[in-house]
């Protein structure tokens, strides 16, 4: 019998056919179920359902995060160019709501899953026909796996997998994000995510030679250098230490881990 994996697609109703093919090829060895929680102010749900063959979507409301954003003290230099503070809150809120929907689905259908995967609807991989089954099946409690490519300031937030029991712990992400800000840490999603995973005492595992990418990334504003940070771009000394540690730890894991 195939093991079961829940695929969580959160936030925007993206629907790339190539993305679905990537998803289907990647999880061909599993009985997978797509569990989506999408923004209620979008209108492409029918096309999304057709592309991903889903029959149930939880619609979620976007929140006003201006109060939380006002408390952010420091950011990295590429903030407002490579990432937006509001979008960090939107993304982790949608992931949190998606995990809650997963719990509701399991309770309503009296079912459960062996594994859970965070999966964006605009992902693809140049690692052709890569088999990650052995990596997933080795997962133990309190372990979380990532593709090989990562941000050297923290953990890749596009794609990650854990067993069901471990993944459920991530639904507390918004509370930790607020705590992270209260500590006056410089904010980026990847740096926050590393500390969040660390706070849960999760062991990071890397899938060697497996990389993910995003459709349309060439159209984003990463090289729009006229866009300046909206907050003070500053890295406190303790965070400089953390960043150097993260950089070398991830390099070590990439070389010697899975």
C-alpha positions in Angstrom: 0.0 0.0 0.0 1.3 3.4 -0.9 2.1 5.9 1.9 -0.1 9.0 2.0 1.2 12.5 1.6 -0.7 15.8 1.9 0.4 18.6 -0.5 -0.3 22.0 1.0 -0.8 24.8 -1.5 -1.3 28.1 0.3 -2.3 31.7 -0.6 -2.4 32.6 -4.3 -4.4 30.4 -6.7 -1.5 29.7 -9.1 -2.2 27.0 -11.7 0.7 26.1 -14.0 0.1 22.8 -15.8 3.9 22.2 -15.8 3.8 22.7 -12.0 1.2 20.0 -11.7 3.3 17.6 -13.9 6.3 18.3 -11.7 4.2 17.6 -8.6 2.7 14.4 -10.1 6.1 13.1 -11.2 7.7 13.9 -7.9 5.1 12.1 -5.8 4.3 9.2 -8.2 5.2 6.7 -5.5 2.6 8.1 -3.0 -1.1 8.4 -2.6 -1.1 12.2 -2.5 -3.9 14.6 -1.8 -3.8 18.3 -2.5 -5.1 20.4 0.4 -5.4 24.0 -0.7 -6.1 27.1 1.4 -6.4 30.1 -1.0 -7.1 33.8 -0.7 -10.8 34.6 -0.8 -10.2 37.8 -2.8 -9.0 35.9 -5.9 -11.3 34.5 -8.6 -9.4 31.7 -10.5 -10.6 28.8 -8.3 -12.4 26.9 -11.1 -9.3 26.8 -13.2 -7.2 25.9 -10.2 -9.6 23.0 -9.5 -9.3 21.8 -13.0 -5.5 22.0 -13.2 -4.9 20.2 -9.8 -8.0 18.0 -9.8 -9.2 19.2 -6.4 -12.8 19.4 -5.2 -12.5 21.3 -1.9 -10.7 24.6 -1.2 -10.6 26.5 2.1 -10.9 30.2 1.4 -9.0 32.4 3.8 -9.0 36.2 4.4 -6.0 38.3 4.1 -5.2 40.3 7.3 -4.0 43.8 7.9 -0.4 43.4 9.3 0.4 47.1 9.6 0.6 47.0 13.4 3.0 44.1 13.4 5.1 45.6 10.6 5.4 48.9 12.5 7.2 47.0 15.2 9.9 45.7 12.8 13.2 47.4 13.6 15.8 46.0 11.2 15.8 44.3 7.7 18.3 43.1 5.2 19.5 45.4 2.4 17.4 43.7 -0.3 14.1 44.2 1.6 11.5 46.0 -0.6 13.4 44.7 -3.7 13.7 41.0 -3.2 11.0 40.6 -0.6 8.1 42.6 1.0 7.5 42.6 4.7 3.7 42.4 4.2 4.2 39.3 2.0 6.1 37.5 4.7 3.1 37.8 7.0 0.7 36.9 4.3 2.7 33.8 3.3 3.2 32.4 6.8 -0.5 33.2 7.7 -1.6 31.2 4.7 0.6 28.3 5.6 -0.7 28.3 9.2 -4.3 28.4 8.0 -3.5 25.6 5.5 -2.2 23.4 8.3 -5.3 24.1 10.3 -7.4 23.1 7.3 -5.3 19.9 7.0 -6.3 19.0 10.6 -10.0 19.8 9.8 -9.8 17.6 6.7 -8.3 14.7 8.7 -10.9 15.0 11.4 -13.8 15.2 9.0 -12.7 12.3 6.9 -11.4 10.2 9.7 -8.1 9.9 7.9 -4.5 10.8 8.3 -1.4 11.2 6.3 2.1 9.9 6.7 3.8 13.0 5.4 3.1 16.6 4.6 4.7 18.8 1.9 4.6 22.6 1.6 4.4 23.2 -2.2 4.1 26.4 -4.2 1.9 26.4 -7.3 4.6 28.1 -9.4 7.4 25.6 -8.6 9.4 23.6 -11.0 12.7 21.8 -10.9 15.6 21.4 -13.4 16.5 18.2 -11.6 14.9 16.0 -14.2 12.9 12.9 -12.9 14.5 13.1 -9.5 13.4 10.4 -7.1 13.0 11.8 -3.5 11.1 8.8 -2.3 14.1 7.3 -0.3 14.6 10.7 1.3 11.0 11.0 2.4 10.7 7.5 3.6 13.8 8.0 5.9 12.1 10.8 7.8 11.8 10.5 11.5 10.0 12.5 14.1 11.3 16.1 14.4 13.1 16.0 11.0 12.3 18.3 8.1 13.8 18.0 4.6 14.6 20.7 2.0 15.9 20.8 -1.5 19.6 21.4 -2.1 19.2 25.1 -3.0 18.8 27.4 -0.1 19.2 31.0 1.0 22.5 31.3 2.9 20.7 33.6 5.4 18.3 30.8 6.3 16.0 28.1 5.1 14.2 27.7 1.8 10.5 28.5 2.4 9.3 27.3 -1.0 9.3 23.5 -0.5 9.8 21.4 2.6 8.5 18.0 3.9 8.1 16.4 7.3 6.0 13.6 8.7 2.5 14.5 9.8 3.2 14.8 13.5 6.2 17.1 12.9 4.6 19.3 10.3 1.7 20.1 12.5 4.1 21.9 14.9 4.7 24.6 12.2 1.1 26.0 12.5 2.4 28.2 15.4 4.5 30.1 12.9 2.7 33.5 13.2 3.1 33.6 17.0 6.8 32.9 16.6 7.1 35.6 13.9 5.7 38.1 16.3 8.1 37.0 19.0 11.0 37.1 16.4 10.1 40.8 15.7 10.0 41.6 19.4 13.6 40.4 19.7 14.7 43.1 17.2 16.0 40.5 14.8 16.6 41.6 11.1 13.6 40.2 9.2 13.6 38.0 6.1 11.5 35.0 5.7 14.4 32.6 5.4 16.2 33.9 8.4 13.0 33.8 10.5 12.3 30.2 9.2 15.7 29.0 10.3 15.1 30.3 13.9 11.6 29.0 13.9 12.8 25.5 13.0 15.5 25.7 15.6 13.0 26.8 18.2 11.1 23.6 17.5 14.3 21.5 17.8 13.8 20.1 14.3 16.7 18.4 12.5 17.4 19.8 9.1 17.9 17.3 6.2 19.0 18.3 2.7 18.1 16.4 -0.5 21.4 16.4 -2.5 21.2 17.3 -6.2 17.6 18.3 -6.0 16.8 22.0 -6.7 13.6 23.9 -7.1 12.9 27.2 -9.0 9.9 29.5 -9.7 8.1 30.2 -12.9 8.4 33.9 -13.8 11.2 34.7 -11.4 12.9 36.7 -14.1 10.0 39.2 -13.9 10.4 40.0 -10.3 12.1 43.1 -8.9 15.4 41.6 -7.5 17.5 43.8 -9.7 15.5 47.0 -9.3 18.1 48.7 -7.2 16.3 52.0 -7.0 13.9 50.3 -4.6 15.3 51.1 -1.1 14.5 49.3 2.2 11.4 50.5 4.1 13.1 49.9 7.4 16.7 50.3 8.7 19.0 47.9 6.9 21.2 46.8 9.8 22.5 43.5 11.2 23.2 43.4 15.0 26.4 41.7 16.1 24.6 38.6 17.5 22.8 38.2 14.1 26.1 38.5 12.2 27.3 35.5 14.3 24.1 33.6 13.6 24.3 34.3 9.8 27.9 33.1 9.6 26.9 29.9 11.6 23.9 29.3 9.3 26.0 29.7 6.2 28.5 27.1 7.2 26.0 24.8 8.8 23.9 24.6 5.6 27.1 24.0 3.5 28.0 21.2 5.9 24.6 19.6 5.7 24.5 19.9 1.9 27.9 18.0 1.7 27.4 15.4 4.4 23.7 15.0 5.1 21.3 12.9 3.1 
